[in-house]
Each structure stands twice: as C-alpha cells, then as structure tokens.
Amino acid sequence: GEQVEQRPPHLSVPEGDSAVIICTYTDSATAYFYWYKQEPGAGLQLLMSVFSNVDRKEEQGLTVLLNKKDKQLSLNLTAAHPGDSAVYFCAVSAGGYQNFYFGKGTSLTVIP
Amino acid sequence: NAGVIQTPRHKVTGKGQEATLWCEPISGHSAVFWYRQTIVQGLEFLTYFRNQAPIDDSGMPKERFSAQMPNQSHSTLKIQSTQPQDSAVYLCASSLCWGGAPETLYFGSGTRLTVL
C-alpha cells in the first residue's frame, strides 16, 4: 500500500524566514495531494489541495511543489510568522474510492 | 456552514467502561471518515462510510470498536470495555463525493478520550 514519509518532524525558523516541509510517497497512481495545518486542540485545517496535473501552486504566502518523477511533494511557507506555528500534515490519495494517507506531521515553531 | 461537529470535545472513562463518540458531517457531504491521533502513531485511519454504507473498516481494531452511520447527519464510534491504550484524539472528517468518490477531507475538532 501507499507509504508517505514526511520530514522534518520538527522545524524551528526565525520570523521572516522560509520553512520547507517535504513529503515523499510511493504509489505512482497517487493523484490528489493535500496540506493540512493543525493548531493545538483543533482538528486539521485544509491549507491547499493539488491535483497531479499541477507542478506548482501558490496561495497567500504558501507554495506547493509537486515532483511526480521523484514522488515528492513540498510545502514552502515564505516569510513565516508566529501565527504559522502549528503541526503540518501532508496527505495523498489515488482518488476514486481509495483511502487518504497522511504523513506523520511536522511541528513548526516560528521564533519571534 | 458549521463545519464537521464532534461531541463531546473531551471524554474521560474508567477502564472497562464504554465510550460513544459522535460526529455530524457537513451538510451535503456523503463520505465520513474516522481517524485516531496519538503522538506515537500519528494519524491512524479507522473506518470510512459513503452514503451511510461502510466502505473500508480495515483500520478498526476487530474487538471492542464499532462504527455506525444510521443517517446522513451523524455517525458514531463506539468503544466497548475501554483500555488505557485507547486514549487518543478521535477525529472525524467528511467529504463531498464526485462521481461516487470522496474529495477533500474536512475535519472536526476531535474528541479527546482519556481512559483512566
């Protein structure tokens, strides 16, 4: 079955710096890609979703890159601020009736 | 749109007691997923319903855990004879289905279960 690896597990950056989180997956049939943010005591909030025909997507200071050849998905937070401190998860799905598979999460701390 | 609603937010049970967790999906969403979240294991898939029918329960522990979706407005996860290792945050998510297949998952805030 699908295996999703996410790195790093912990990331600390100064305010204003960028933060990069990377996920790799194994199933070449994977077609849907997601990034979620989880703040303490809350559920997972969808940040961005990307379909496999997109290599790059930017929204509100976030950039998602998809490298299908290397089966790698990345999230880049440009100019991070303390409000970005949270746990970030990637998720993938092959679509259809297939399940969603999650990475283990990255705990991001943005230092003021 | 109130989002996915999970109740209770916190539940404390004694070892051996039963716990029932509730989930109200977003109106119009026909797929409901249950996940368990712990620090050690991360997010673990438990089970998934589509149009109230169970589709995949491969993540459900075979004993003590059961899930139902009696109508399109709520799903329940029941844990019988709770054990300390069941302590976790249980997350429910719902999704629209296009052509019968689930799309993006939207999560509730979770129920934190503590078994003493």
Interface residues (C-beta under 8 A of the other chain):
Chain A: Y32 Y34 Y36 G41 A42 G43 L44 Q45 L46 S49 F89 A91 S93 G95 G96 Y97 N99 F100 F102 G103 K104 G105
Chain B: V4 Q6 F33 G42 L43 F45 Y48 R50 I55 D56 L91 A93 G100 A101 P102 E103 T104 L105 Y106 F107 G108 S109 G110
